[in-house]
């Protein structure tokens, strides 16, 4: 485990691939945080749009924005892992390139984590479309969840998460193209860590039509694969958990 984290620094991890339409708004929402001890690490997964030039320009203007470009397209897990490797902060916060934060997000989460001595925190979200029109208001979350709950439920949206590495230790996301975030939460929580939630909206989750998470059948297969291959759960139990997960995801998104 590293012992040289900067204690109060939050390292914001943003993977990017062809995100020219949204990325600067995402970074702006990080720059506008009321909590100012932050660094923003943007790792570009070989974008072929104008993302690279936009980000290089932003990194010159904003000294707390660090830009790194991968040598080959490798997927979001590799991009996030590189950002985590480069991160200097005790805390890792995830922000996807098409999502947005409200200004008090980090401030409120750190206060919660210090109060609860929590390793992982998350918040409620609201859903917006590609033009930032509201699709669904607050998607409620529980005050705390454990590993067993997570096997059957989708509760933790990636762009809401903050992790305290002095509790979890160094970690990497599993190298899979889709679902690496869910696999990471299970990995971190399997030995008994509790994740604490703020039932307030601090993230605008953008629903993009061609996202990797948009296919519901693939999502069930993804959850099943993660539980059997990474968590060692037998196929029958994993099938039950995956169906529960899918039903709960449907309720949260559409009901």
C-alpha positions in Angstrom: 0.0 0.0 0.0 1.3 3.5 -0.8 2.0 5.6 2.2 2.6 8.9 0.4 -0.9 10.0 -0.5 -1.5 13.7 -0.1 -3.9 13.5 2.9 -6.7 16.0 2.0 -6.3 15.8 -1.8 -9.1 14.4 -3.9 -7.9 13.0 -7.3 -10.7 13.1 -9.8 -10.5 10.4 -12.4 -12.0 11.0 -15.8 -11.6 8.5 -18.7 -12.2 9.9 -22.1 -13.0 8.5 -25.5 -14.4 10.7 -28.3 -16.1 13.0 -25.7 -15.7 16.3 -27.5 -19.4 17.1 -27.0 -19.4 16.8 -23.2 -16.0 16.6 -21.7 -15.3 20.3 -21.0 -18.7 20.6 -19.2 -17.7 17.6 -17.0 -14.4 19.1 -16.1 -16.0 22.5 -15.4 -18.3 20.8 -12.9 -15.3 19.4 -11.2 -13.5 22.8 -11.2 -16.5 24.4 -9.7 -16.5 22.3 -6.6 -16.7 24.1 -3.3 -14.0 21.8 -2.0 -10.8 23.1 -3.6 -8.1 20.5 -2.7 -8.5 18.6 -5.9 -6.6 17.4 -9.0 -8.3 16.3 -12.2 -6.6 13.5 -14.1 -8.0 12.9 -17.6 -6.9 9.8 -19.4 -7.7 9.7 -23.1 -8.3 6.3 -24.6 -7.0 7.3 -28.1 -9.9 9.6 -29.1 -10.1 10.3 -32.8 -12.3 13.4 -32.5 -11.2 16.8 -31.2 -11.0 15.7 -27.5 -7.2 15.6 -27.4 -6.8 19.2 -28.5 -9.6 20.5 -26.3 -8.0 18.7 -23.3 -4.5 19.8 -24.0 -5.7 23.4 -24.2 -7.6 23.0 -20.9 -4.6 21.5 -19.1 -2.5 24.5 -20.1 -5.2 26.9 -18.7 -6.0 25.0 -15.5 -2.9 23.8 -13.7 -4.8 21.2 -11.7 -6.0 19.4 -14.8 -3.6 16.7 -16.0 -3.9 15.1 -19.4 -2.5 11.7 -20.4 -3.1 9.9 -23.7 -2.9 6.1 -23.9 -0.9 4.7 -26.8 -3.7 2.4 -28.0 -7.4 2.1 -27.4 -7.8 -0.2 -24.4 -11.1 0.5 -22.8 -12.4 2.5 -19.8 -10.9 0.2 -17.2 -7.3 0.7 -18.5 -7.9 4.5 -18.7 -9.2 4.6 -15.1 -6.4 2.4 -13.8 -3.8 4.7 -15.4 -5.4 7.7 -13.8 -5.5 5.9 -10.4 -1.8 5.1 -10.9 -1.0 8.8 -11.5 -3.3 10.1 -8.7 -1.5 11.7 -5.7 -4.6 12.0 -3.5 -5.8 10.0 -0.6 -9.2 10.1 -2.1 -10.2 8.8 -5.6 -13.4 10.3 -7.1 -14.8 9.0 -10.4 -16.4 11.3 -13.0 -17.5 10.0 -16.4 -16.8 12.3 -19.3 -20.5 12.9 -20.1 -21.8 13.4 -16.5 -22.0 16.5 -14.3 -21.5 17.3 -10.6 -23.2 19.8 -8.4 -20.8 22.1 -6.7 -21.1 20.7 -3.1 -20.6 17.1 -4.1 -17.1 16.4 -2.9 -17.4 18.6 0.2 -20.6 16.8 1.4 -19.1 13.4 0.7 -15.9 14.0 2.5 -17.8 15.2 5.6 -19.9 12.0 5.5 -16.9 9.8 5.1 -15.0 11.4 8.0 -18.1 11.1 10.2 -18.7 7.5 9.3 -15.0 6.5 8.9 -16.2 5.2 5.5 -14.0 3.7 2.8 -16.6 4.3 0.0 -19.3 6.8 -0.5 -21.9 7.5 -3.2 -24.8 9.8 -3.7 -28.2 10.0 -5.4 -28.4 11.0 -9.1 -30.8 12.5 -11.5 -30.9 11.5 -15.1 -30.6 13.9 -18.1 -30.5 13.4 -21.8 -27.8 14.5 -24.3 -29.2 18.0 -24.2 -29.3 18.2 -20.4 -33.1 17.9 -20.3 -34.3 16.2 -17.1 -35.4 12.6 -17.7 -35.8 11.4 -14.2 -35.6 13.3 -10.9 -33.9 12.0 -7.8 -33.0 8.3 -7.9 -33.0 7.5 -4.2 -30.2 5.6 -2.5 -29.8 3.9 0.9 -27.7 5.3 3.7 -25.5 2.3 3.6 -25.1 -1.0 1.7 -23.0 -4.1 2.0 -21.6 -6.7 -0.4 -24.6 -9.0 -0.2 -27.0 -6.2 -1.1 -24.8 -5.2 -4.1 -25.0 -8.7 -5.5 -28.7 -8.1 -6.2 -29.0 -4.4 -6.7 -27.7 -1.5 -8.8 -27.2 1.3 -6.3 -23.8 2.9 -7.0 -23.5 5.1 -10.0 -19.8 5.5 -11.0 -19.8 9.3 -11.1 -21.0 9.5 -7.5 -18.2 7.4 -6.0 -15.4 8.6 -3.7 -12.9 6.1 -2.2 -10.5 6.5 0.7 -7.3 4.6 -0.3 -6.0 4.7 3.3 -8.8 2.3 4.1 -9.1 0.2 0.9 -5.4 0.3 0.0 -4.3 0.6 -3.6 -6.7 -1.0 -6.1 -7.2 -1.4 -9.8 -10.3 -2.0 -11.8 -10.7 -5.5 -13.5 -9.7 -5.3 -17.1 -13.1 -5.9 -18.7 -14.7 -3.6 -21.3 -18.1 -3.2 -19.6 -19.0 -3.4 -15.9 -15.6 -2.8 -14.5 -17.1 -0.3 -12.1 -19.5 -2.8 -10.6 -16.8 -5.4 -10.4 -14.6 -2.9 -8.5 -17.3 -2.2 -5.9 -17.7 -5.9 -5.3 -13.9 -6.4 -5.1 -13.6 -3.6 -2.5 -16.5 -4.7 -0.4 -16.2 -8.5 -0.5 -14.3 -8.6 2.8 -16.9 -6.6 4.8 -16.4 -2.9 3.9 -19.6 -0.9 4.0 -20.4 1.8 1.4 -22.2 4.9 2.8 -24.7 6.9 0.7 -26.0 10.5 0.6 -29.6 10.5 -0.4 -29.3 13.8 -2.1 -28.7 14.5 -5.8 -25.2 15.6 -6.5 -24.7 14.1 -10.0 -26.4 14.6 -13.3 -26.1 11.2 -15.0 -26.3 11.6 -18.7 -28.2 8.9 -20.5 -26.6 8.5 -23.9 -28.3 6.2 -26.4 -25.2 4.3 -27.7 -23.6 3.8 -24.2 -22.2 0.3 -23.3 -24.8 0.1 -20.5 -27.8 0.6 -22.7 -28.5 -3.0 -23.6 -30.4 -4.7 -20.8 -29.9 -8.3 -21.9 -26.1 -7.7 -22.1 -26.3 -6.2 -18.7 -27.7 -9.4 -17.2 -25.0 -11.4 -18.8 -22.4 -8.9 -17.7 -23.5 -9.2 -14.0 -23.6 -13.0 -14.2 -20.1 -13.1 -15.7 -18.6 -10.7 -13.1 -20.2 -12.7 -10.2 -19.0 -16.1 -11.5 -15.6 -15.2 -12.8 -14.5 -12.5 -10.4 -16.4 -13.3 -7.2 -16.4 -17.1 -7.5 -20.2 -17.4 -7.1 -21.7 -20.6 -8.5 -23.7 -20.2 -11.7 -27.1 -20.9 -10.2 -26.8 -18.3 -7.4 -25.3 -15.9 -9.9 -28.3 -16.4 -12.2 -30.7 -15.6 -9.4 -28.7 -12.5 -8.3 -28.4 -11.3 -11.9 -32.2 -11.5 -12.5 -32.8 -9.6 -9.2 -30.2 -7.0 -10.3 -31.9 -6.5 -13.6 -35.4 -6.2 -12.1 -34.1 -3.6 -9.5 -32.3 -1.7 -12.3 -35.5 -1.6 -14.3 -37.5 -0.2 -11.3 -34.9 2.5 -10.6 -34.7 3.6 -14.2 -38.3 3.4 -15.3 -40.7 3.3 -12.3 
